[in-house]
Amino acid sequence: MRIFLAMIVGVVGGFILGIALSSMIGVLGMMVFNQPVGIKYLPYFTALGCAILVPMIDHKSVHSK
């Protein structure tokens, strides 16, 4: 149950992180190149990555105590 909860937190947090990162890349692209720049589906990629990383980090922190 703890792993599943960590996965859900990772998906939600990663998606929000991806949206923020995508916005920052878009603003930076407008400042540098005067046209919108971005990575397609970045929030989905970061959500997937965080859904994998957060349970791994949580597992290490629980077993290192």
C-alpha positions as a LaTeX table, in Angstrom:
\begin{tabular}{lrrr}
\hline
Residue & $x$ (\AA) & $y$ (\AA) & $z$ (\AA) \\
\hline
Met1 & 0.00 & 0.00 & 0.00 \\
Arg2 & 2.87 & 2.36 & 0.78 \\
Ile3 & 4.41 & 1.77 & $-2.66$ \\
Phe4 & 1.08 & 2.43 & $-4.39$ \\
Leu5 & 0.63 & 5.68 & $-2.45$ \\
Ala6 & 4.18 & 6.72 & $-3.38$ \\
Met7 & 3.39 & 5.99 & $-7.05$ \\
Ile8 & 0.25 & 8.15 & $-6.93$ \\
Val9 & 2.15 & 10.99 & $-5.28$ \\
Gly10 & 4.88 & 10.61 & $-7.91$ \\
Val11 & 2.41 & 10.75 & $-10.79$ \\
Val12 & 0.62 & 13.84 & $-9.49$ \\
Gly13 & 3.80 & 15.62 & $-8.46$ \\
Gly14 & 5.58 & 14.70 & $-11.67$ \\
Phe15 & 2.71 & 15.96 & $-13.78$ \\
Ile16 & 2.70 & 19.30 & $-11.96$ \\
Leu17 & 6.49 & 19.47 & $-12.24$ \\
Gly18 & 6.22 & 18.76 & $-15.98$ \\
Ile19 & 3.69 & 21.54 & $-16.50$ \\
Ala20 & 5.90 & 24.02 & $-14.64$ \\
Leu21 & 9.01 & 22.90 & $-16.52$ \\
Ser22 & 7.18 & 23.08 & $-19.85$ \\
Ser23 & 6.06 & 26.62 & $-19.07$ \\
Met24 & 9.60 & 27.66 & $-18.15$ \\
Ile25 & 10.96 & 26.16 & $-21.38$ \\
Gly26 & 8.28 & 27.99 & $-23.35$ \\
Val27 & 9.08 & 31.34 & $-21.73$ \\
Leu28 & 12.81 & 30.81 & $-22.22$ \\
Gly29 & 12.21 & 29.92 & $-25.88$ \\
Met30 & 10.19 & 33.09 & $-26.38$ \\
Met31 & 12.96 & 35.16 & $-24.82$ \\
Val32 & 15.80 & 33.56 & $-26.81$ \\
Phe33 & 14.26 & 32.55 & $-30.16$ \\
Asn34 & 11.11 & 34.76 & $-30.32$ \\
Gln35 & 8.98 & 31.68 & $-30.92$ \\
Pro36 & 7.40 & 29.12 & $-28.64$ \\
Val37 & 9.67 & 26.17 & $-27.91$ \\
Gly38 & 8.74 & 23.07 & $-25.95$ \\
Ile39 & 8.89 & 19.34 & $-25.51$ \\
Lys40 & 5.72 & 17.57 & $-26.54$ \\
Tyr41 & 4.16 & 15.45 & $-23.76$ \\
Leu42 & 6.73 & 16.62 & $-21.16$ \\
Pro43 & 4.23 & 16.46 & $-18.24$ \\
Tyr44 & 3.46 & 12.83 & $-19.09$ \\
Phe45 & 7.14 & 11.91 & $-19.27$ \\
Thr46 & 7.91 & 13.57 & $-15.95$ \\
Ala47 & 4.86 & 11.94 & $-14.34$ \\
Leu48 & 6.07 & 8.52 & $-15.50$ \\
Gly49 & 9.61 & 9.21 & $-14.33$ \\
Cys50 & 8.48 & 10.42 & $-10.92$ \\
Ala51 & 6.11 & 7.46 & $-10.56$ \\
Ile52 & 9.19 & 5.26 & $-10.81$ \\
Leu53 & 11.63 & 7.40 & $-8.81$ \\
Val54 & 9.50 & 8.34 & $-5.79$ \\
Pro55 & 8.81 & 4.74 & $-4.65$ \\
Met56 & 12.50 & 3.89 & $-5.11$ \\
Ile57 & 13.60 & 6.85 & $-2.99$ \\
Asp58 & 10.93 & 6.07 & $-0.38$ \\
His59 & 12.03 & 2.42 & $-0.24$ \\
Lys60 & 15.65 & 3.43 & 0.33 \\
Ser61 & 14.75 & 5.93 & 3.05 \\
Val62 & 12.59 & 3.39 & 4.93 \\
His63 & 15.22 & 0.63 & 4.84 \\
Ser64 & 18.19 & 2.83 & 5.70 \\
Lys65 & 16.85 & 3.62 & 9.19 \\
\hline
\end{tabular}
